[in-house]
């Protein structure tokens, strides 16, 4: 006689749910990680390629308010030259 493994419906459902949660978590991490590098305007716009990261305009930030912000900090005042 062949030996069979008996798994109840409840155990099978729990295993499927755990596998779906794990695969969804890993897929979300990898998709989110790859998109964050591609969608950033600081990486996709040519005028930002030679600009230091600390000087780059954040997503959704107004240029004038960003310039004002940069001007308030000693370590980022040199960034204003990129926006003239």
Secondary structure, DSSP 8 states (H G I E B T S, - for coil): --------HHHHHHHHHHHHHHHHHHHHHHHHHHHHHHH-HHHHSGGGTTS-GGGS--TT--HHHHHHHHHT-GGGGGGGGGG-
